Amino acid sequence: MSPGNESGALLRAEGLVKEAGMVAGVLALQGCVSQHADHLTGLGVTVRYVRLPEDLEGLDRLIMPGGESSTMLSLLKRSRLFE
């Protein structure tokens, strides 16, 4: 992804990649999920999609792609990730 696109957060994520073997979860409820996952994979990060609470096990980081906040809250509650 290049600077100036809607995924500026992806570029900021590069600063979070410090550990070898890092495992990052991408909250896969809404937003640019695949773009975030692709960028992190390109940085050498192992990526797992997070849809349920048990998907959080063993993650070093959690990336929450942008989206409308009330929709995100509703989806988090429905998936039991907001408990």
For each residue, the residues with C-beta under 8 A, 3 or more apart:
1: 5 7 10 11 35 39
2: 5
3: 8 11
4: 8
5: 1 2 8
6: 32
7: 1 10 11 32 35 36 39
8: 3 4 5 11 12
9: 12 13 36 65 66
10: 1 7 13 14 35 36 39
11: 1 3 7 8 14
12: 8 9 15 16
13: 9 10 16 17 36 39 40 43 63
14: 10 11 17 43
15: 12
16: 12 13 61
17: 13 14 22 40 43 44 45
18: 22
19: 22 60
20:
21: 46
22: 17 18 19 44 45 46 60 61
23: 45 46 47 48 58 59 60 61
24: 40 45 46 47 48 59 60 61 62 63
25: 47 48 49 50 55 56 59 61 62 63
26: 33 36 37 40 47 48 49 50 62 63 65
27: 31 33 50 62 63 64 65 81
28: 33 49 50 51
29: 51 67 72 75 76 79 81
30: 33 65 67 68 71 72 75
31: 27 36 64 65 66 67
32: 6 7 35 36 65 66
33: 26 27 28 30 36 37 49 65
34: 37 38
35: 1 7 10 32 38 39 65
36: 7 9 10 13 26 31 32 33 39 40 63 65
37: 26 33 34 40 41 47 49
38: 34 35 41 42
39: 1 7 10 13 35 36 42 43
40: 13 17 24 26 36 37 43 45 47 63
41: 37 38 44 45 46 47
42: 38 39
43: 13 14 17 39 40
44: 17 22 41
45: 17 22 23 24 40 41
46: 21 22 23 24 41
47: 23 24 25 26 37 40 41
48: 23 24 25 26 55 59
49: 25 26 28 33 37 55
50: 25 26 27 28 55 56 59 62 81
51: 28 29 55 79
52: 55 79 80 81
53: 56 79 80 81 83
54: 57
55: 25 48 49 50 51 52
56: 25 50 53 59 62 81
57: 54
58: 23
59: 23 24 25 48 50 56 62
60: 19 22 23 24
61: 16 22 23 24 25
62: 24 25 26 27 50 56 59
63: 13 24 25 26 27 36 40
64: 27 31 72
65: 9 26 27 30 31 32 33 35 36
66: 9 31 32
67: 29 30 31 71 72
68: 30 71 72
69: 72 73
70: 73 74
71: 30 67 68 74 75
72: 29 30 64 67 68 69 75 76
73: 69 70 76 77 82
74: 70 71 77 78
75: 29 30 71 72 78 79
76: 29 72 73 79 81 82
77: 73 74 80 81 82
78: 74 75
79: 29 51 52 53 75 76 82
80: 52 53 77 83
81: 27 29 50 52 53 56 76 77
82: 73 76 77 79
83: 53 80
